[in-house]
Amino acid sequence: MNHTHHSDIVIVGAGPAGLAFARYFKGSDLRLIIVEKSTLSAIENPAYDGREIALTHHSKEILQNLGVWQRINPDDIYRLKDAKVYSGTSDYALHFQVPKDLKLLSSIDRLGNLISNHNIRKAVYDEVRELDNVTILTGAAVKSVQTDSQAAEVVLDNGDTIRARLLIGADSRLSFVRRTLGIGAEMNDFGRTVIVFRVSHPLSNGATAQECFYYGRTLALLPLTDTLTNCVITLDNTQAAELLAMSPEALTAEVQRMMNDKLGALSIAGSVHHYPLMGVHAKTFVAPRAALIGDAAVGMHPVTAHGYNLGLASADTLAPLILQAAKSHQDIAAPALLAKYDRIHQRHTRPLYHGTNAMVTLFTNNTPPARLLRDAALRISNHLPPVKRWISGQLTGR
């Protein structure tokens, strides 16, 4: 027998952005339903997927305020002290450290923190599962969505219907909600594959991230413990199969060669994962009685590590607007409210999205003129304190 569920807000997607958004409504009179196509066990105990998430200090504060940070084992929070960017085979690096003004005016001792994606997902789920006003429907795929000036309606593949005052799309970069509501997006399929895995090594990584733009491929090294590093190789799809077919020994030997033995002999420390590389930015984040958050709104190239930080920022912008409207007995999906969210989050994300894509285009262009420009950009940026301070501010969230 089919059922109709009624709620104030329906969220499509129980990923870390959708769950974080729901957590804002702890203690609120608003009722929320989260729809997730994955099984309950998959979100209760998310599997390790190879991805390490770089969180700014602002994102850390958001997660602390939501009670999520406190649920993460301190041993699973890794310090990101510095970051270096290299171009080609040169040893010259653009070096980012905590800005001096932040060191003097605060206790900040690092650019940010690295936490495995599955640990964030579990912590935010554990926080939300205890909320009396939030219902999570798992194993439920969305068949259709529609909105009008009065309500939003979500129909599930089991025949059930959810009616709500506001629909939140938090379902992925290829968001079904976004496409069904007719919201266009700027999409950039980079034609590249990301291969991620951990390696152990005898030499210290110095808690320093390294982004190495070689010719034909990119290698990012994300420091975890002193002798444990997450490797992120980005390369053309045509080359990915060759690396993925390698034995663990051959793969680590290839990475060791790429990094010129900087960390000593490498050993695989876990499983290897790979993902297609795609960026997306919705042309608007809102529709009548609907809003997009997380990757459904903006999916970033990982090189600047802004992905989940922007997902949290979307929740941190929209949820307080809704709570204030509810407190004032106003419409929680009023056009003016949604327009304000769209305006704020667009202003925050568009420069980062297009700036990141421009940087990636430059540093993956291997023509001789581009190589010269890449090298010049690193050297000039290293000697322009305002530029370095702005970039460091983006990395730290300050």
C-alpha positions in Angstrom: 0.0 0.0 0.0 1.4 3.4 -1.0 1.7 6.1 1.6 1.9 9.9 1.5 4.3 11.5 4.0 4.1 15.1 5.0 7.1 17.2 6.1 8.3 20.7 6.3 11.5 19.9 4.4 12.4 17.0 2.2 16.1 16.4 1.5 17.2 14.2 -1.4 20.6 12.7 -0.6 22.0 11.6 2.8 25.6 12.5 1.9 27.7 14.6 4.2 26.2 17.9 2.9 22.6 16.8 3.2 23.1 15.4 6.6 25.0 18.4 7.8 22.1 20.6 6.6 19.6 18.5 8.5 21.7 18.7 11.7 21.1 22.5 11.8 17.4 21.8 12.7 18.2 20.1 16.0 15.7 21.4 18.6 13.6 23.0 15.8 9.8 22.5 15.4 10.4 21.8 11.7 10.1 18.3 10.5 12.5 16.8 8.0 12.6 13.7 5.8 15.8 12.6 4.2 15.6 10.3 1.2 18.6 8.1 0.4 18.9 5.4 -2.3 21.7 3.6 -0.4 21.0 1.0 2.2 20.9 1.9 5.9 24.1 -0.1 6.6 25.9 1.8 3.8 25.3 5.2 5.6 25.6 3.8 9.1 29.1 2.4 8.4 30.4 4.1 5.2 33.2 2.2 3.5 36.6 3.7 3.0 36.8 5.2 -0.5 40.3 6.5 -0.6 39.3 10.2 -0.4 40.9 12.5 2.2 39.0 15.7 2.8 40.9 18.9 3.4 38.9 21.1 5.9 39.5 24.7 6.5 39.4 26.2 10.0 36.0 27.7 9.2 34.7 24.2 8.2 36.1 22.8 11.5 34.1 25.5 13.4 31.0 24.6 11.6 31.4 20.9 12.3 32.2 21.7 16.0 29.0 23.8 16.3 27.1 20.9 14.8 28.6 18.4 17.3 30.2 16.4 14.4 33.8 17.2 15.0 33.7 15.8 18.5 32.6 12.5 17.2 35.7 12.0 15.1 38.6 10.1 16.7 41.4 12.6 17.2 43.8 10.0 15.8 41.9 10.2 12.5 42.4 14.0 12.2 45.6 14.8 10.3 47.5 18.1 10.5 48.1 19.9 7.2 50.9 22.2 8.1 52.2 23.6 4.8 51.5 23.1 1.1 53.9 23.3 -1.9 53.2 23.5 -5.6 55.6 22.3 -8.3 55.6 22.5 -12.1 57.1 20.0 -14.4 60.4 18.5 -13.3 61.6 21.6 -11.5 62.5 21.5 -7.8 61.3 25.1 -7.4 58.1 25.3 -5.3 55.4 27.8 -4.5 55.2 27.5 -0.8 52.2 28.2 1.3 52.3 28.5 5.1 50.0 29.8 7.8 50.0 33.6 7.3 52.0 35.5 9.9 49.0 37.6 10.9 47.0 34.4 11.8 49.9 33.1 13.8 50.2 36.3 15.8 46.4 36.9 16.3 45.3 33.3 16.9 46.5 29.9 17.9 46.3 28.5 14.3 49.3 26.3 13.7 48.3 24.7 10.4 46.7 25.4 7.1 43.9 23.0 7.8 43.1 19.4 8.6 42.7 16.2 6.6 40.0 13.7 7.5 39.0 10.6 5.5 35.6 11.0 3.8 34.1 7.9 5.4 34.9 9.2 8.9 33.1 12.5 8.2 30.1 10.7 6.7 29.8 8.4 9.8 30.2 11.2 12.3 27.6 13.5 10.7 25.2 10.5 10.3 25.6 9.5 14.0 24.8 13.1 15.0 21.6 13.3 12.8 20.3 9.8 13.6 19.5 11.0 17.1 17.2 13.8 16.1 13.5 13.3 16.8 12.4 15.6 14.0 14.4 14.0 11.3 13.3 10.8 9.5 15.8 9.0 7.2 14.3 6.8 4.4 17.0 4.5 3.0 16.9 2.2 0.0 14.5 4.7 -1.6 15.2 6.0 -5.1 13.5 9.1 -6.3 11.2 8.6 -9.3 10.1 12.1 -9.8 10.1 15.6 -8.2 8.0 18.7 -8.9 7.4 22.0 -7.2 5.0 24.8 -7.5 4.2 28.0 -5.5 2.4 25.9 -2.8 4.5 22.7 -2.2 7.1 20.3 -3.3 6.4 16.7 -4.1 8.8 13.8 -4.3 7.6 10.4 -5.6 9.7 7.3 -4.7 10.2 4.2 -6.7 8.1 2.2 -4.2 5.1 4.4 -4.9 5.2 6.5 -1.7 4.9 10.3 -2.0 6.4 13.0 0.2 4.9 16.4 0.3 6.8 19.3 1.9 7.1 23.0 2.0 10.7 23.0 0.8 12.8 20.6 -1.3 16.5 20.3 -0.9 18.6 18.7 -3.6 21.8 17.2 -2.1 22.1 14.2 -4.4 25.4 14.5 -6.4 27.2 16.4 -9.2 24.8 14.7 -11.6 21.9 15.7 -9.5 18.6 14.2 -10.5 16.8 17.0 -8.6 18.7 19.7 -10.4 18.0 18.3 -13.8 14.3 17.4 -13.2 13.7 21.0 -11.9 15.1 22.3 -15.2 18.1 24.0 -13.5 21.0 24.2 -16.0 24.6 23.8 -15.0 28.1 24.5 -16.3 29.7 21.1 -16.5 33.4 20.4 -17.2 34.3 16.8 -17.9 38.0 17.0 -17.7 38.5 13.7 -19.5 40.7 12.6 -16.7 40.7 9.9 -14.0 41.6 10.3 -10.3 43.5 7.3 -8.8 43.8 7.4 -5.0 45.6 5.2 -2.5 47.7 5.4 0.7 51.4 4.6 0.9 53.7 4.2 3.9 57.3 5.4 3.8 60.4 5.7 6.0 61.0 9.4 5.6 58.8 12.2 7.1 56.4 14.0 4.9 56.7 17.0 7.2 52.9 17.4 7.4 53.2 19.2 4.0 50.9 18.7 1.1 52.6 18.6 -2.3 50.9 19.3 -5.7 53.1 18.3 -8.5 52.0 19.3 -12.0 54.1 17.0 -14.1 53.8 16.8 -17.9 50.9 14.6 -18.7 49.8 13.8 -15.2 49.4 15.4 -11.7 50.5 13.9 -8.4 49.1 15.2 -5.1 50.6 14.0 -1.8 48.4 14.5 1.2 50.2 14.0 4.6 48.4 11.8 7.1 50.7 10.5 9.8 54.4 11.3 9.6 55.1 8.2 7.6 51.7 7.7 5.9 50.6 9.7 2.8 47.6 9.7 0.5 48.6 9.7 -3.2 46.2 11.3 -5.7 47.2 10.7 -9.3 45.3 12.6 -12.0 45.8 11.6 -15.6 44.0 11.3 -19.0 41.4 8.6 -19.2 43.4 6.9 -22.0 46.3 6.3 -19.5 44.3 5.3 -16.5 43.8 1.6 -17.3 47.6 1.1 -17.5 48.2 2.3 -14.0 45.1 0.5 -12.6 46.3 -2.7 -14.1 49.7 -2.5 -12.2 50.5 -4.6 -9.2 50.8 -2.8 -5.9 54.6 -3.0 -6.1 54.7 -1.6 -9.6 52.3 1.2 -8.7 54.3 2.3 -5.7 57.5 2.1 -7.8 55.9 4.4 -10.4 54.9 6.9 -7.7 58.3 6.6 -6.1 59.9 7.5 -9.5 57.5 10.4 -9.9 58.5 11.9 -6.6 62.2 11.3 -7.0 62.4 9.1 -3.9 61.6 12.1 -1.7 60.0 9.8 1.0 62.1 6.7 0.5 60.8 3.3 -0.5 57.0 3.2 -0.7 54.6 0.5 0.2 50.9 0.4 -0.5 48.9 0.8 2.7 45.3 -0.1 1.7 43.1 -0.4 -1.3 43.3 1.6 -4.6 40.3 3.6 -5.8 39.5 5.6 -8.9 37.0 8.2 -10.0 36.1 10.2 -13.1 37.0 13.9 -12.8 34.2 16.3 -13.4 33.4 19.8 -12.3 29.9 21.4 -12.1 28.4 24.7 -11.1 24.6 25.2 -11.2 23.5 28.3 -13.0 21.1 29.0 -10.1 20.9 27.2 -6.8 17.1 27.7 -6.4 13.7 27.0 -8.0 10.2 27.5 -6.6 10.2 25.8 -3.2 13.5 24.2 -3.9 17.2 24.7 -3.3 20.5 22.9 -4.2 23.3 22.4 -1.7 26.6 20.4 -1.7 27.7 18.8 -4.9 24.3 19.3 -6.5 25.1 23.0 -6.4 28.9 23.0 -6.9 31.2 20.2 -7.6 34.9 21.3 -7.6 38.1 20.0 -9.2 39.9 18.6 -6.1 43.2 20.5 -6.7 42.2 23.4 -4.4 40.5 21.1 -1.9 37.3 23.2 -1.7 34.7 20.5 -2.3 33.2 19.7 1.1 34.1 23.1 2.4 31.7 24.6 -0.1 29.2 22.0 0.7 29.3 23.0 4.4 29.2 26.7 3.4 25.9 26.0 1.4 24.3 24.4 4.5 25.7 27.1 6.8 24.2 29.8 4.5 20.8 28.3 3.8 19.8 26.7 7.1 20.0 29.8 9.3 17.8 31.7 6.8 15.2 29.0 7.1 15.4 28.8 10.9 15.0 32.6 11.1 12.0 32.5 8.9 10.4 29.7 10.9 11.1 31.6 14.1 9.3 34.7 12.6 6.4 32.6 11.4 7.3 33.3 7.8 7.4 31.1 4.7 10.5 28.9 4.9 10.6 28.7 1.1 9.7 32.3 0.3 11.1 33.5 -3.1 13.0 36.3 -1.3 14.6 33.9 1.1 15.8 31.5 -1.6 17.0 34.4 -3.7 19.1 35.6 -0.9 20.7 32.2 -0.4 21.4 32.0 -4.2 23.0 35.4 -4.2 25.3 34.7 -1.3 26.4 31.3 -2.3 26.8 32.2 -6.0 29.0 35.1 -4.9 31.1 32.8 -2.8 31.5 29.9 -5.2 31.7 31.4 -8.7 35.1 33.0 -8.4 36.5 29.8 -6.8 35.0 27.5 -9.4 36.2 29.5 -12.4 39.5 30.4 -10.9 40.2 26.8 -10.1 39.4 25.7 -13.6 41.6 28.4 -15.1 44.5 27.3 -12.9 44.0 23.6 -13.8 43.9 24.6 -17.5 47.2 26.4 -17.2 49.0 23.8 -15.2 47.9 20.9 -17.3 48.8 22.6 -20.6 52.1 21.1 -21.7 52.9 23.3 -24.8 56.3 25.1 -24.5 54.7 28.6 -24.0 52.4 27.2 -21.3 55.4 25.5 -19.5 57.2 28.8 -19.4 54.1 30.6 -18.1 53.6 27.9 -15.5 57.1 28.4 -14.1 56.8 32.1 -14.2 53.4 32.0 -12.4 55.0 30.0 -9.5 58.0 32.3 -9.2 56.0 35.6 -9.4 53.3 34.3 -6.9 56.1 33.4 -4.5 57.2 37.0 -4.4 53.9 38.7 -4.2 52.8 38.6 -0.5 49.2 39.8 -1.2 48.7 36.9 -3.7 50.1 34.3 -1.3 48.1 35.7 1.6 44.8 35.5 -0.4 45.5 31.9 -1.5 46.5 31.0 2.0 43.3 32.6 3.3 41.3 30.4 0.9 43.2 27.3 2.2 42.7 28.2 5.8 39.2 29.7 5.5 40.5 32.9 7.1 
